[in-house]
Amino acid sequence: MGLYASNRGHDSIAVFRGAGVKGAMTPVGIFPTGGKEPRHFAVDPTGCFVLAENQYSNSIVVLRVHLPTGDLREVSSIENVPSPVCLVFLRQP
């Protein structure tokens, strides 16, 4: 799994990968979130998806993680979610 950072003005998520013993970060790429102002994002428990909450476009975009490279690709979106700013995955007991 990599390191993710949302870019609110750029409406994207930057992806980095750790390398070597010291864990130096290497840029993987910058990927659009499909909306405006990605206020928050969450990685699903499997590590296969990133969900980006786009506050100003009222949407949550589902991005698939290409595990070998860390690249992100939009696969789905949930529209008409008023100002989404946080998403949490709940674990079943």
Long-range contacts (C-beta under 8 A, 24 or more apart in sequence): 1-43, 1-47, 2-28, 2-70, 4-41, 4-43, 4-50, 6-33, 6-38, 6-39, 6-40, 6-41, 6-52, 7-38, 8-37, 8-38, 8-39, 11-35, 11-36, 11-37, 11-38, 11-54, 12-38, 13-38, 13-41, 13-50, 13-52, 13-63, 13-72, 15-70, 15-71, 15-72, 17-70, 28-69, 28-70, 28-71, 29-70, 29-71, 29-72, 31-63, 31-71, 31-72, 31-73, 32-74, 33-61, 33-63, 34-59, 34-61, 34-74, 34-77, 35-59, 35-61, 35-77, 39-84, 39-85, 39-86, 40-84, 40-85, 40-86, 40-87, 41-87, 42-87, 42-88, 42-89, 44-89, 45-89, 45-91, 49-75, 51-87, 53-81, 53-84, 53-85, 53-86, 53-87, 54-84, 55-83, 55-84, 55-85, 56-83, 58-82, 58-83, 58-84, 59-84, 60-84, 60-87
